Amino acid sequence: MGRLSVTLCGVGLDNPVIPASGTFGYGYEFAELYDINVLGTFSFKGTTLEERFGNPTPRIAEAPAGMLNSVGLQNPGVEKVISEELPKLRKCFHKPVMANVSGFSLEDYARTCALLDREEQVGWLEVNVSCPNVHGSGMSFGTDPAAAASVVRAVKAAAKKPVIVKLTPNVTDIVSVAKACEDAGADGLSLINTILAMRIDLRTRKPVLANTMGGLSGPAVFPVALRMVYQTARAVKIPVVGMGGVSSAADVLEMLMAGARAVEIGAANLTDPYACKRIIEALPGEMDKYGIGTLAELTGG
């Protein structure tokens, strides 16, 4: 193993840097800019069972040290992802990829994960439990430990690949949700998703986003994300993937020291398409600065 190598749910990565879902498309778009095989892996655009057009516009807004988005999981649906997007990806990315899955019922999650589980290039299923439960109270699956656990059990019954559950920070106790997912059979956890937020246009006196509220990401959320990764990694035995406002090699090291095994980078890709490449290249120098021999000695805290 190399100096930057880590292991995630039994799968080796050349480095811990993973572009986050929704900020890296299906990979081949960024392959026009640089060789994306320098990445540890990446999590492709959130995929649902059926095609989704997404939320009305405007659905992106700026915020101090970050951005708000309410895209609404726009994607072509799992069958087209498999038949059209993954073949394009295979031509430019030669490592296992993380499939990000969203759903609005247990059946949605199970069916979508079962289909993606059959794809050879899919190495992990990253299950986003921030979606509203249409057959329940309408609240996010991820805000209730029992509901989150039910998603994990449904997916684990339908798929064989490692299941990493992506947790929402919009809860009072993220540890209880994390432990419920672990007890239900999750192979790993990723956190945090975006923080619910809003902005108002003073001229129109209306919310900037058509959907009123959206998810805040970017450097503003990094300290919150780091705290939640630290709390979660101390409470569970399964690996944790840290994310939320990561924009530098130093941020990656902080996440690893907090207990993460790997690190996802989101909003930074939208302001600098070379962000992940730049961070990977900067990691050895940053490690030297703090006397760190290998990243493996940091991962897991």
C-alpha positions as CSV (number, residue, x, y, z in Angstrom):
1,M,0.0,0.0,0.0
2,G,1.2,3.5,-0.8
3,R,1.5,6.4,1.6
4,L,-1.9,7.8,0.7
5,S,-3.7,4.4,0.6
6,V,-6.7,3.6,2.7
7,T,-9.4,0.9,2.9
8,L,-13.1,1.5,2.8
9,C,-15.4,-1.4,3.7
10,G,-12.8,-3.9,2.6
11,V,-12.1,-2.2,-0.7
12,G,-8.7,-0.5,-1.2
13,L,-8.4,3.1,-2.3
14,D,-5.2,4.7,-3.7
15,N,-6.1,7.8,-1.6
16,P,-9.1,8.9,0.6
17,V,-10.3,11.7,-1.7
18,I,-13.8,11.1,-3.1
19,P,-15.9,13.7,-5.0
20,A,-19.3,13.8,-3.4
21,S,-22.6,12.9,-5.1
22,G,-24.2,15.7,-7.0
23,T,-21.0,17.6,-7.5
24,F,-19.2,15.4,-10.0
25,G,-22.0,14.2,-12.4
26,Y,-21.3,10.7,-13.7
27,G,-17.5,11.4,-13.8
28,Y,-17.0,11.5,-17.6
29,E,-17.7,15.3,-17.6
30,F,-14.7,15.9,-15.4
31,A,-12.6,13.4,-17.4
32,E,-12.5,16.0,-20.1
33,L,-10.4,18.2,-17.7
34,Y,-8.0,15.6,-16.1
35,D,-7.5,11.9,-15.6
36,I,-10.0,11.1,-12.9
37,N,-8.3,7.9,-12.1
38,V,-6.1,9.9,-9.7
39,L,-9.2,9.9,-7.4
40,G,-9.7,7.3,-4.7
41,T,-13.2,6.8,-6.2
42,F,-16.2,9.1,-6.6
43,S,-19.9,9.0,-5.7
44,F,-22.0,9.6,-8.8
45,K,-25.1,11.7,-9.1
46,G,-28.0,10.7,-6.8
47,T,-30.1,8.1,-8.6
48,T,-33.7,7.2,-8.0
49,L,-35.9,4.4,-9.3
50,E,-37.8,6.7,-11.8
51,E,-36.6,9.7,-13.7
52,R,-36.9,13.0,-11.8
53,F,-36.9,16.5,-13.3
54,G,-36.1,18.1,-10.0
55,N,-37.3,21.2,-8.3
56,P,-38.4,24.5,-10.0
57,T,-35.8,27.2,-10.6
58,P,-34.1,29.1,-9.1
59,R,-32.6,26.3,-7.1
60,I,-29.1,27.5,-6.4
61,A,-28.2,30.5,-4.2
62,E,-25.0,31.9,-2.8
63,A,-24.3,32.2,0.9
64,P,-21.4,33.5,2.9
65,A,-18.7,30.8,2.7
66,G,-21.0,28.4,0.9
67,M,-24.0,27.8,-1.2
68,L,-27.6,26.6,-1.0
69,N,-29.1,24.1,-3.4
70,S,-32.5,22.7,-3.9
71,V,-31.9,20.7,-7.1
72,G,-34.4,18.0,-6.1
73,L,-32.5,14.9,-7.2
74,Q,-32.7,15.5,-10.9
75,N,-31.6,12.3,-12.7
76,P,-32.7,10.1,-15.6
77,G,-33.7,7.1,-13.4
78,V,-31.8,4.0,-12.6
79,E,-32.4,2.1,-15.8
80,K,-30.9,4.9,-18.0
81,V,-28.1,5.4,-15.5
82,I,-27.2,1.7,-16.1
83,S,-27.8,1.7,-19.8
84,E,-26.4,5.1,-20.8
85,E,-24.3,6.7,-18.0
86,L,-22.2,3.8,-16.7
87,P,-21.0,2.7,-20.1
88,K,-19.6,6.2,-20.7
89,L,-18.0,6.1,-17.3
90,R,-16.3,2.8,-17.9
91,K,-14.4,4.3,-20.8
92,C,-12.6,6.9,-18.6
93,F,-12.7,5.5,-15.0
94,H,-11.1,2.1,-14.2
95,K,-11.8,1.8,-10.5
96,P,-14.9,0.8,-8.4
97,V,-17.3,3.6,-8.2
98,M,-19.8,4.6,-5.4
99,A,-23.5,4.5,-6.5
100,N,-25.5,7.1,-4.6
101,V,-29.2,6.0,-4.2
102,S,-32.2,8.0,-3.1
103,G,-35.8,6.8,-2.6
104,F,-39.2,7.8,-1.2
105,S,-40.3,4.3,0.0
106,L,-38.6,1.2,1.2
107,E,-39.5,-0.4,-2.2
108,D,-37.8,2.4,-4.1
109,Y,-34.5,2.0,-2.2
110,A,-34.5,-1.8,-2.4
111,R,-35.3,-2.0,-6.2
112,T,-32.8,0.7,-7.1
113,C,-30.1,-0.8,-5.0
114,A,-30.8,-4.3,-6.4
115,L,-30.3,-3.1,-10.0
116,L,-27.1,-1.1,-9.3
117,D,-25.7,-4.0,-7.2
118,R,-25.5,-6.1,-10.3
119,E,-23.2,-3.6,-12.0
120,E,-19.6,-4.8,-11.9
121,Q,-18.1,-1.3,-11.6
122,V,-20.2,-0.4,-8.6
123,G,-18.1,-1.0,-5.5
124,W,-20.3,0.5,-2.8
125,L,-24.0,1.6,-2.5
126,E,-24.2,5.0,-0.8
127,V,-27.8,5.2,0.5
128,N,-29.1,8.7,1.1
129,V,-31.7,8.6,3.8
130,S,-32.4,12.4,3.7
131,C,-35.5,11.8,1.4
132,P,-39.0,12.2,2.7
133,N,-40.9,9.0,3.6
134,V,-44.0,9.2,1.4
135,H,-45.6,6.2,3.1
136,G,-44.8,7.5,6.6
137,S,-45.1,11.0,8.2
138,G,-43.5,12.7,5.2
139,M,-40.4,13.4,7.3
140,S,-37.0,12.4,6.2
141,F,-36.1,8.7,6.8
142,G,-32.8,9.9,8.2
143,T,-34.4,12.0,11.0
144,D,-35.8,8.9,12.8
145,P,-33.5,6.0,13.9
146,A,-36.2,3.4,13.3
147,A,-37.0,4.7,9.8
148,A,-33.3,4.9,8.9
149,A,-32.8,1.3,10.1
150,S,-35.7,0.1,8.0
151,V,-34.1,1.4,4.9
152,V,-30.8,-0.3,5.8
153,R,-32.6,-3.7,6.3
154,A,-34.5,-3.3,3.0
155,V,-31.3,-2.5,1.1
156,K,-29.2,-5.2,2.7
157,A,-31.8,-7.8,1.8
158,A,-31.7,-6.7,-1.8
159,A,-28.0,-6.2,-2.4
160,K,-24.6,-7.8,-1.7
161,K,-22.3,-4.8,-2.2
162,P,-21.2,-2.8,0.9
163,V,-23.9,-0.4,2.0
164,I,-22.8,3.1,3.2
165,V,-25.6,5.1,4.7
166,K,-25.4,8.9,4.1
167,L,-26.7,10.7,7.2
168,T,-28.5,14.0,7.4
169,P,-27.2,16.6,10.0
170,N,-30.8,18.0,10.5
171,V,-31.3,16.0,13.7
172,T,-30.7,16.7,17.4
173,D,-28.8,13.4,17.9
174,I,-26.9,12.0,14.9
175,V,-25.3,9.3,17.0
176,S,-28.6,7.5,17.7
177,V,-29.4,7.4,14.0
178,A,-25.8,6.2,13.2
179,K,-26.0,3.4,15.8
180,A,-29.5,2.3,14.5
181,C,-28.0,2.0,11.0
182,E,-25.1,0.0,12.3
183,D,-27.4,-2.3,14.3
184,A,-29.5,-2.8,11.1
185,G,-26.5,-4.1,9.2
186,A,-24.9,-1.0,7.5
187,D,-21.3,-1.5,6.4
188,G,-20.4,2.1,6.7
189,L,-21.7,5.7,7.2
190,S,-21.1,8.9,5.3
191,L,-21.8,12.3,6.8
192,I,-22.8,15.0,6.7
193,N,-25.4,15.8,4.0
194,T,-26.4,19.5,3.6
195,I,-27.8,21.6,6.4
196,L,-31.3,22.9,5.9
197,A,-31.1,26.7,5.3
198,M,-32.7,29.6,3.4
199,R,-32.1,33.1,2.1
200,I,-34.5,36.0,1.3
201,D,-34.2,38.5,-1.5
202,L,-34.7,41.9,0.1
203,R,-35.9,43.5,-3.1
204,T,-38.7,41.0,-3.8
205,R,-39.2,40.1,-0.1
206,K,-39.4,36.5,-1.1
207,P,-37.2,33.5,-0.6
208,V,-34.3,33.3,-3.1
209,L,-35.0,29.6,-3.8
210,A,-38.2,28.6,-5.5
211,N,-38.5,25.8,-3.0
212,T,-38.1,28.3,-0.1
213,M,-35.4,26.2,1.7
214,G,-32.4,24.2,0.5
215,G,-29.3,22.6,1.7
216,L,-26.3,24.6,2.8
217,S,-22.8,23.3,1.8
218,G,-19.3,24.7,1.6
219,P,-16.7,25.8,4.1
220,A,-19.3,27.3,6.4
221,V,-20.4,23.8,7.4
222,F,-17.0,22.3,8.0
223,P,-16.8,22.7,11.8
224,V,-20.3,21.2,12.2
225,A,-19.4,18.3,9.9
226,L,-16.2,17.7,11.8
227,R,-18.0,17.6,15.1
228,M,-20.6,15.1,13.8
229,V,-17.9,12.9,12.2
230,Y,-16.0,12.8,15.5
231,Q,-19.1,12.0,17.5
232,T,-20.2,9.3,15.1
233,A,-16.8,7.6,14.7
234,R,-16.5,7.3,18.5
235,A,-19.9,5.6,18.8
236,V,-19.8,3.0,16.0
237,K,-17.4,0.3,14.8
238,I,-18.1,0.5,11.1
239,P,-16.1,3.0,8.9
240,V,-17.1,6.6,8.5
241,V,-16.7,8.7,5.4
242,G,-16.4,12.4,6.4
243,M,-17.7,15.3,4.3
244,G,-19.0,18.8,4.6
245,G,-17.1,21.9,3.5
246,V,-13.8,20.1,2.8
247,S,-11.8,22.3,0.5
248,S,-8.1,21.6,1.2
249,A,-5.6,18.9,2.1
250,A,-5.5,20.2,5.7
251,D,-9.3,19.7,5.9
252,V,-8.8,16.1,4.7
253,L,-6.3,15.5,7.5
254,E,-8.7,17.0,10.1
255,M,-11.5,14.7,8.9
256,L,-9.2,11.6,9.2
257,M,-8.0,12.7,12.6
258,A,-11.7,13.1,13.7
259,G,-12.3,9.4,12.8
260,A,-13.1,9.3,9.1
261,R,-11.6,6.5,6.9
262,A,-12.1,8.5,3.7
263,V,-13.3,12.0,2.8
264,E,-15.8,13.3,0.3
265,I,-15.5,16.7,-1.3
266,G,-18.6,18.4,-2.6
267,A,-19.1,22.1,-3.1
268,A,-15.4,22.7,-3.8
269,N,-15.8,20.9,-7.1
270,L,-18.4,23.5,-8.2
271,T,-16.1,26.5,-7.6
272,D,-12.9,24.7,-8.8
273,P,-13.3,21.7,-11.0
274,Y,-9.7,20.7,-10.3
275,A,-10.2,20.8,-6.5
276,C,-9.9,17.1,-5.9
277,K,-6.8,16.7,-8.1
278,R,-5.3,19.7,-6.3
279,I,-6.0,18.3,-2.9
280,I,-4.5,14.9,-3.7
281,E,-1.4,16.5,-5.0
282,A,-1.1,18.6,-1.9
283,L,-1.6,15.8,0.6
284,P,2.1,14.5,0.8
285,G,3.4,18.0,1.5
286,E,0.7,18.6,4.2
287,M,1.5,15.2,5.8
288,D,5.2,16.1,5.9
289,K,4.4,19.4,7.6
290,Y,2.8,17.5,10.5
291,G,5.1,14.5,10.6
292,I,2.5,12.0,9.3
293,G,4.0,9.0,7.6
294,T,1.0,7.3,6.1
295,L,-2.7,8.2,6.0
296,A,-3.5,4.7,7.2
297,E,-2.1,5.6,10.6
298,L,-4.7,8.4,10.9
299,T,-7.8,6.8,9.5
300,G,-10.3,5.8,12.1
301,G,-8.9,8.4,14.5
